[in-house]
């Protein structure tokens, strides 16, 4: 990202990036994830079981940008229960239920205002600029915390205003209109800001509040001031946004899933090792084999190659006017003294290659056993140097 990508852009005469973003590692139970350990968290399993928004929320809320993040099943499930099910889901459910019960499902228009209203409204109005400033600095956890402070304040606002008591008198019901409107508007503003963070939940909230895409109530420009025209909209309580989870039971389920993943990882490693140890033999025709020229050679001289522990340099007579210089990686198995006088099999039509500055003009054939030990292939009896092998 910092070298190759800009170089390609320069070659194409395209604008260069002004910033390069880098993130930390994602750990599992404070341990680096590894296939061999089997502690891999499968995002597909998590999304299928708990919803994609729950996973997105955890990653954005718990992992500071640029730092290592730690994932644990327990913290993930607790956060889903506390923030998404208890705070957000419960708030939306309670408010839409009260609008349905007390005003036939129609969001009422506000009538009067009290100090307790002002506190909630101030927090809701400051939410958008605060979140924007945090996101300019890539501080997603703080941005989400800001939104959920408003959600938590709205839940507290319900307890402070006691709608179930207000609904018992005509005077109280008039006050209840303002309370429920303020709650619906706070939920709407929170859902608008949550759209970049949670991809599914905000649209479900809009549907519950009776807000359509063409009403101009779901864009950031609708957050400048508290008090959007949502009164008169028909709410739909519907299903809970997030069902509460029995954490103890789910942790057992997740442990079983992790154990299964570990078994699969071990099996995959075994299979991988099998493939590595399996020699695939490609069959060739006689015409291909005929291209390889093998001759018997006799080692006349041999010495170690300087500054190369594995290489020997041999002068080998293969029946030509002058001996060939051949460099071989066999110094671990043979000394120069052992090599001199030996008859070996040489590939004589191999393209020359330079090894440590020495041009090698062929290859000595060796066999390798299961332990990686090398042994020279030699004729069973002495034959004339230059005799063809075939």
N, C-alpha and C positions, 0 to 999 in steps of 0.2 A: 504493500500500500504506500510505503514511503519512498521507494526507489523505482520499482518496475512500473507501477501504474503511472506516476508522473513522467517517466521516461517515454512511455508509449504515447501519452498525451502530447508531449513535446514533439515527438516524431510526426504526429498527426496534425500538429499546429493547432491544438485545441487548448482552451483555458486550463490552467493548473488549479488544483484544489487549494483553498485557503486554510483548510483544517483537515487533519486526519484523525478520525476517532478510533480509540483503542479501548477494549474492555478487559476486565480481569478474568480469572478462572472461575468456573462454577464448581463448587465443592459439594460433596455429599457427606453429611454428618462430619464436617470439617476435614474431610479426606478427599484428595484428588480423585475424580472419577476415573475408573480404569476398567477396560473389558475383562482383563485377567482377574480382577477382584470381583467383578460382577455387580459393582455398586453403581450401575448406570440407571439413571432415572429416565424412563421412557415417556416423553411428553405426550405421545399419542394415547397411552393408557390413562395418563392424568386428565387429559382433555376429554376423553370419552367418558370417564367416570365422574369427573367433578366439574366439567365445563371449561372451555378455553379461557373465559374471562377470569375464572378463579386462578388459573396458572399465570395469566398475564399480570393480574393484580399482585400476586406474590412476588414475581420477578421484578416488577417496577417499584413495589413498595419496600421490599427487603434487600434489594441489591443496589448499592450506590454505584453510579456510573464510574467506570475506571478502576474500581476496586474488586477484589475477589468477593464472590457471593456464596453463601452457604445455604444449601437446601436440605431440609429435614422434613419427613412426612408429618411429624407431629406439629411443627410450627406452621406448615402449610395448611393443615386441617384446622388448627386453632384460629388462624387468621381468616380463613374462609368462614368459619362459624361466627367469629366476633364481628368482623367488619362487614362482610357481604351478607350473611344471613341475618344476624342480630340487628346491626345498625341500618344498613341500606334496605335490605329486603323487608325487614319488619316495619320500617318507617313507611315505605310505599304501601305495604299491605294495610297498615293501620289507617293511614290517611284516606286511601281510596274506599276502605270499608266504612269510615265515618261519613264521607261525602255521600256514599250510597245510602246509608242508614238515615241520615238527618236531612239530606237535600235531594233525595231521589236520584242520586248519581250525578247531579249537575254541580259543577264548581261554582260556589256563590261569589258575588262581588263583595269586596271589603266595604265596611261601613265606618267603623271608628278605629282609632289607633291608641295604643297604650305603650308605656315604656318597655315592657317585655317584648313587644313587637319590634321596637326600634333596635334592640340588641340583635335579634335574628336578622333583620333586614340589613343592618350595617355589615354583619359578617358575610351575608350573601353578596352584597354589592362589592365588597373588597376581595372576594374570592377570585374573580377573573384576573385583575391586575397582579395579584400576589402569585397566582399560578403561572402567569406569563413570565414574570421576573425569575421565578425558579427554573422554568424550562429554558430560558435564555442561557442559564448556567448549567443545563443538563442535570438538574437536581429533581429527578422524578419522584423520589420518596417524599421529599418535602412538599412537592406540588400535590400529590395525592393526600398527604396528611392534611393539607389546607382544606381540600374538598370534604374530607371525612369529619373535620372539626365542625363544619356547617351541618352535616348530616347528624352528627351527635348532638349538636345544639338544637336541631329541630326535634329530635326525640325528647330532649329535656323540656323543650317548649310545650310539648303535648302534656307532660306531667304537670308543668306549671299552670297551664291554662285549663286543665281538666274539662275537656269537651263534653264528657259524659254527664257532668254536673250542669254545664251551661245549657245543654239540650233540654233540661227539665222545665225551664221557664221561658216565656216570650222574650223577656229582656236578655236573658242569657243566650237565647238562640240568635238574637241580633248580633251579639258579640261573637258568637260561634262562626258566623259568616267570615269575619275578618281572620279569625284563627285558622280556619281551614283553607282560606285563600292563601294566606302567608305560607302555610305548609306546602301547598301544591306548587306555589311559585318557587320556593326554596328547593323542592325536589326537581322541578324543571331546570333551574339554573345549574344545579349539581350534575344533572344528566347531560346537559350541553357540554360542560367542561370535561366530563368523563369519556366523551366519544373517542378521543385519540388513544385513551388508555384501555378501555373495555370496548370490544367490537360488537357485542351483541346486546348487553344489558341496557344501554341508553335507549335504543330503539324500542325495547320492550316497555321501558318506563314511559316513553312518549305515547305508546299505544294505550297504556293504562290511564293516562291523563287525557286521552282523546285528542292528542296533538298530531296533526298530519304534517307530512314533509313540506307541503305547499303553503303553510301558514306563517312562515317566517319566524318560527319560535324555537328553531333548533340550531341556529347559527350563532357564532360568537358575537355578532353585532347585536344580538338580542339580550346581551348581558350587561349593557352599559348602565342600566338602571333597573332596580327592583320594581315590579308592577306591570308586567306584560299582560296583554288582554287575553287571559285564559278563562275568565269567568264566563259561564254559559256552556263550557265544554263538558261533554258527557264522559265520565270516568268508567273504566272497566276493571274491576278488582282482579278477576282472573286468578291464575295460579301464583304461588309464591315465586319470587325471583330466584331465591336460593333456599333449598331445604336444609334444615339443620342436620348435622351428621353426628352419629355416635362415634366419637373419636377413638375410644378403646377398641371397638369392633373394626373400624376402618384401619387402624394401625396393624391389627392382626392380618387383615386382608392384604395390606401393602407389604407386610413382611413375607407373606406367602408368595406374592408376585415377585418380590426381590429374590427370594430363594429359587423360584423357577427361572428367573433371569440368570442367576449364578450357575444353575445346572446347564442352561443353554450355552452360556459363555464357556464353561469347561468343555462341553461336548464339541463346541465350535473349534476350540483350541486343539482338541484331539484330532478332529477332522483336518484342520489346517496342517498339523504336524504330519498326518498321514500323506497329505498331498505333497508336502515338502520332501518326504522320504520316498515318494513314488517316482521312479524313473520312467519317463514316457519315451518309448522307443519309436522313433519315426522310421518307417520302412523306406528304403531307397532302391532304385533300380541298379543293375550291374554297371550301367553307363555312368552313374554318379560315382560309384566306388572306383571305377577305372580312372577317374580324374585324379585320384590321390596316388602319388608316386612314392612308394616305400622302398628303401634300399638298406642293405646291411652296411653299417659303418664301423670303423675301428678308431677308438679314441687314442690319438697320438700324444696329445698334451692336455693338461687340465690345471686350472688355477681358480682361486676364489676371485670374485669381482670385488673391487675395493668399495667400501662403505655400503655393501649389500650382503646382509647375513644369509640370504636364501639362495644367492645366485652363484653358479659355477660357469666358467667360460672354457669350452673345450675346442680343441682342433681335431676334427674328425675326417678320416679318409673314407670317402664314399665312392672310390674308383674314378675320381676325376683328376685333372692335371695337378690341382692344388687342393689341400685339405679345406674343409669348410669350418668357419667359426660359428659355433652354436652356443647360445646362452640358455641355461636351464635352471629352474627353481628347485634344485635337488640337493642343495648344500646341507640341509638338515639330515639327509639320509645317506649321503656318500661323501667321502673325502676326495680331494683331488688325486691322492695316491691310489685310492681304490678304483678310480675311473680309468686311469691310464692302462691301456692294453685290452680293455673290455670291448666286446662287440655289442653294438646296439642297433635298434631299428630307427631309421631317420626318415621323416617326411621331407623329401627333397624339393618338392615344387610349391612349398609354402612361401608366400610373399615375405621378403625380408622385413624385419622389424628392429628398431633400435631400443635396446634395454640398457640403461645406465650409460648411454653414449656409445655402446658397442653394437654394431650391426650383426644381428643373429640371422644366419642363413639357412634355417631349417628348424626342425623340432625333433627331440628325442622322445620316443614313445615310452610311457610308464603306465603301470597299473596302480589303482588306488583301492585299498581294502576298506572295510566298514569303519575303521578307526581313523581313516584319512592318511594312513601310512603309504608312502610311494615305493614302488619297486620297478627297476628297469626291466623292459622286455628284451630278452636276448635270445639268439639262436641256441638250440639245444646242442649243437656241435659247431665247431669252427668252420666258417665258410669264407669265400673270397670277399674282400671289401668291395662294395659296389654291386653285389648280387641283388637282383630285384626280389621283392617280397610280393606275393600275389597268389 
